[in-house]
Amino acid sequence: MNKYIDALLADATRQIVIVSGEGEIGGQDVYVGKRTLRAIKGRLARERCRGERWARAIVYSHSNDWGDVGVDLMSGEYCTMHVIDEGIAA
């Protein structure tokens, strides 16, 4: 993976959010496991339930005028982050 994502994972102050669901409906959860790509990929595999669901891992990158911005850990693409309040999906 690229060095930028490795640096984001190494910074324990940056929140990682797992977003998963079925169809267009999904939920989110703050990831509190090991901060390695291997551990996160394992969590995503469990969330996907052998292809019956979808799942993404997003790590906080920065804020701008439109809100918080994260990086999808698997694709490396930027995306907006949903508001998380004390670890509970808002």
Backbone as CSV, one residue per row, in Angstrom:
resi,resn,N_x,N_y,N_z,CA_x,CA_y,CA_z,C_x,C_y,C_z
1,MET,0.858,-1.178,0.000,0.000,0.000,0.000,0.893,1.226,0.000
2,ASN,0.312,2.386,-0.215,1.167,3.563,-0.293,1.545,4.088,1.090
3,LYS,2.572,4.910,1.114,3.135,5.410,2.372,2.150,6.310,3.115
4,TYR,1.294,7.013,2.393,0.324,7.906,3.035,-0.660,7.100,3.891
5,ILE,-1.169,6.004,3.361,-2.103,5.173,4.109,-1.400,4.528,5.297
6,ASP,-0.160,4.094,5.103,0.606,3.537,6.217,0.773,4.561,7.339
7,ALA,1.030,5.811,6.977,1.173,6.870,7.979,-0.152,7.134,8.691
8,LEU,-1.268,7.105,7.963,-2.576,7.300,8.594,-2.871,6.188,9.595
9,LEU,-2.549,4.949,9.226,-2.779,3.819,10.129,-1.897,3.901,11.363
10,ALA,-0.678,4.378,11.207,0.256,4.452,12.325,-0.146,5.500,13.358
11,ASP,-0.901,6.508,12.937,-1.335,7.579,13.839,-2.576,7.124,14.594
12,ALA,-2.391,6.734,15.849,-3.484,6.183,16.654,-4.581,7.194,16.966
13,THR,-4.331,8.487,16.743,-5.364,9.487,17.006,-6.377,9.581,15.876
14,ARG,-6.074,8.982,14.724,-6.982,9.032,13.573,-7.992,7.902,13.656
15,GLN,-9.247,8.251,13.619,-10.336,7.291,13.751,-10.526,6.470,12.478
16,ILE,-10.749,5.172,12.644,-11.072,4.286,11.529,-12.524,3.866,11.688
17,VAL,-13.289,3.973,10.611,-14.706,3.627,10.641,-14.955,2.489,9.653
18,ILE,-15.679,1.466,10.100,-16.115,0.385,9.221,-17.546,0.696,8.819
19,VAL,-17.784,0.823,7.516,-19.122,1.080,6.989,-19.531,-0.171,6.227
20,SER,-20.677,-0.773,6.611,-21.096,-2.013,5.956,-22.614,-2.092,5.896
21,GLY,-23.108,-2.959,5.011,-24.542,-3.126,4.904,-24.938,-4.024,3.758
22,GLU,-26.237,-3.996,3.471,-26.814,-4.771,2.366,-27.576,-3.812,1.466
23,GLY,-27.413,-3.963,0.163,-28.086,-3.062,-0.773,-27.622,-1.637,-0.557
24,GLU,-28.577,-0.722,-0.407,-28.238,0.679,-0.180,-28.245,1.051,1.293
25,ILE,-28.668,0.140,2.154,-28.780,0.418,3.578,-27.559,-0.122,4.292
26,GLY,-26.961,0.723,5.134,-25.772,0.301,5.855,-25.663,1.003,7.188
27,GLY,-24.694,0.578,7.941,-24.409,1.172,9.236,-22.917,1.381,9.370
28,GLN,-22.519,1.997,10.466,-21.104,2.259,10.669,-20.713,1.965,12.103
29,ASP,-19.436,1.646,12.270,-18.910,1.292,13.573,-17.463,1.753,13.645
30,VAL,-17.057,2.275,14.790,-15.669,2.681,14.965,-14.825,1.418,15.149
31,TYR,-13.747,1.307,14.386,-12.860,0.151,14.454,-11.884,0.353,15.606
32,VAL,-11.785,-0.648,16.488,-10.898,-0.538,17.645,-9.876,-1.671,17.700
33,GLY,-9.741,-2.443,16.628,-8.794,-3.552,16.601,-7.380,-3.102,16.257
34,LYS,-6.546,-4.077,15.902,-5.175,-3.787,15.497,-5.166,-2.879,14.274
35,ARG,-4.256,-1.929,14.259,-4.203,-0.940,13.176,-3.249,-1.393,12.078
36,THR,-3.503,-2.584,11.536,-2.725,-3.097,10.410,-3.690,-3.415,9.274
37,LEU,-3.197,-3.352,8.039,-4.056,-3.673,6.898,-4.560,-5.106,6.976
38,ARG,-3.731,-6.023,7.439,-4.140,-7.424,7.542,-5.331,-7.582,8.497
39,ALA,-5.252,-6.943,9.661,-6.342,-7.035,10.633,-7.616,-6.384,10.093
40,ILE,-7.468,-5.245,9.440,-8.636,-4.542,8.903,-9.265,-5.342,7.764
41,LYS,-8.438,-5.925,6.895,-8.973,-6.763,5.815,-9.730,-7.965,6.380
42,GLY,-9.240,-8.539,7.475,-9.945,-9.647,8.120,-11.299,-9.216,8.642
43,ARG,-11.365,-8.052,9.262,-12.640,-7.530,9.764,-13.609,-7.285,8.607
44,LEU,-13.100,-6.724,7.502,-13.958,-6.474,6.343,-14.480,-7.775,5.761
45,ALA,-13.650,-8.807,5.729,-14.082,-10.113,5.212,-15.220,-10.674,6.067
46,ARG,-15.120,-10.540,7.385,-16.204,-11.010,8.264,-17.474,-10.193,8.058
47,GLU,-17.320,-8.883,7.885,-18.485,-8.011,7.655,-19.189,-8.348,6.342
48,ARG,-18.435,-8.772,5.334,-19.014,-9.052,4.008,-19.804,-10.354,3.965
49,CYS,-19.663,-11.211,4.940,-20.445,-12.453,5.033,-20.440,-13.243,3.722
50,ARG,-19.268,-13.525,3.195,-19.110,-14.309,1.963,-19.842,-13.699,0.767
51,GLY,-19.839,-12.392,0.683,-20.397,-11.725,-0.483,-21.848,-11.299,-0.356
52,GLU,-22.479,-11.585,0.769,-23.881,-11.196,0.940,-24.032,-9.735,1.353
53,ARG,-22.946,-9.106,1.802,-22.967,-7.718,2.246,-21.784,-6.980,1.632
54,TRP,-21.744,-5.667,1.783,-20.601,-4.870,1.362,-19.986,-4.226,2.596
55,ALA,-18.709,-3.888,2.512,-18.027,-3.258,3.642,-16.841,-2.430,3.148
56,ARG,-16.598,-1.317,3.832,-15.471,-0.436,3.541,-14.849,0.009,4.857
57,ALA,-13.554,0.275,4.833,-12.853,0.834,5.986,-12.348,2.218,5.592
58,ILE,-12.702,3.205,6.393,-12.332,4.589,6.094,-11.579,5.157,7.295
59,VAL,-10.430,5.755,7.040,-9.638,6.385,8.099,-9.694,7.901,7.910
60,TYR,-9.844,8.621,9.026,-9.924,10.078,8.981,-8.618,10.648,8.430
61,SER,-8.726,11.602,7.501,-7.549,12.231,6.906,-7.431,13.697,7.321
62,HIS,-8.473,14.481,7.046,-8.439,15.905,7.344,-9.851,16.487,7.246
63,SER,-9.973,17.752,7.618,-11.244,18.466,7.486,-11.083,19.588,6.476
64,ASN,-12.191,19.922,5.813,-12.197,21.068,4.900,-13.526,21.796,5.061
65,ASP,-13.846,22.702,4.161,-15.066,23.502,4.270,-16.342,22.663,4.217
66,TRP,-16.288,21.480,3.643,-17.468,20.627,3.486,-17.599,19.577,4.578
67,GLY,-16.603,19.458,5.441,-16.678,18.487,6.530,-15.416,17.642,6.627
68,ASP,-15.553,16.508,7.289,-14.429,15.603,7.481,-14.211,14.743,6.238
69,VAL,-12.953,14.517,5.923,-12.567,13.743,4.754,-11.789,12.521,5.230
70,GLY,-12.099,11.378,4.627,-11.389,10.152,4.958,-10.822,9.508,3.716
71,VAL,-10.010,8.475,3.942,-9.418,7.720,2.855,-9.917,6.278,2.971
72,ASP,-10.479,5.761,1.883,-10.880,4.359,1.839,-9.597,3.534,1.830
73,LEU,-9.409,2.680,2.833,-8.150,1.960,2.983,-7.896,0.937,1.889
74,MET,-8.920,0.435,1.239,-8.703,-0.559,0.202,-8.467,0.062,-1.173
75,SER,-9.168,1.148,-1.476,-9.022,1.757,-2.802,-8.064,2.945,-2.801
76,GLY,-7.843,3.556,-1.636,-6.992,4.737,-1.551,-7.680,6.017,-1.972
77,GLU,-8.987,5.961,-2.251,-9.739,7.131,-2.694,-10.240,7.950,-1.508
78,TYR,-10.330,9.259,-1.712,-10.887,10.145,-0.692,-12.403,10.065,-0.700
79,CYS,-13.017,10.228,0.466,-14.472,10.239,0.583,-14.854,11.031,1.824
80,THR,-16.108,11.446,1.906,-16.568,12.146,3.099,-16.849,11.132,4.193
81,MET,-16.639,11.551,5.416,-16.881,10.669,6.565,-18.210,11.037,7.207
82,HIS,-18.880,10.049,7.715,-20.116,10.279,8.456,-19.768,10.709,9.873
83,VAL,-20.675,11.413,10.512,-20.448,11.886,11.868,-20.568,10.713,12.837
84,ILE,-19.561,10.539,13.647,-19.555,9.494,14.661,-19.522,10.192,16.020
85,ASP,-20.429,9.833,16.911,-20.509,10.438,18.227,-20.139,9.403,19.280
86,GLU,-18.942,9.506,19.826,-18.466,8.624,20.882,-18.582,7.146,20.500
87,GLY,-18.264,6.830,19.273,-18.237,5.438,18.838,-19.585,4.869,18.429
88,ILE,-20.643,5.661,18.443,-21.969,5.196,18.059,-22.363,5.885,16.770
89,ALA,-22.850,5.118,15.799,-23.260,5.713,14.525,-24.348,6.736,14.753
90,ALA,-24.185,7.895,14.129,-25.191,8.956,14.281,-26.156,8.908,13.108
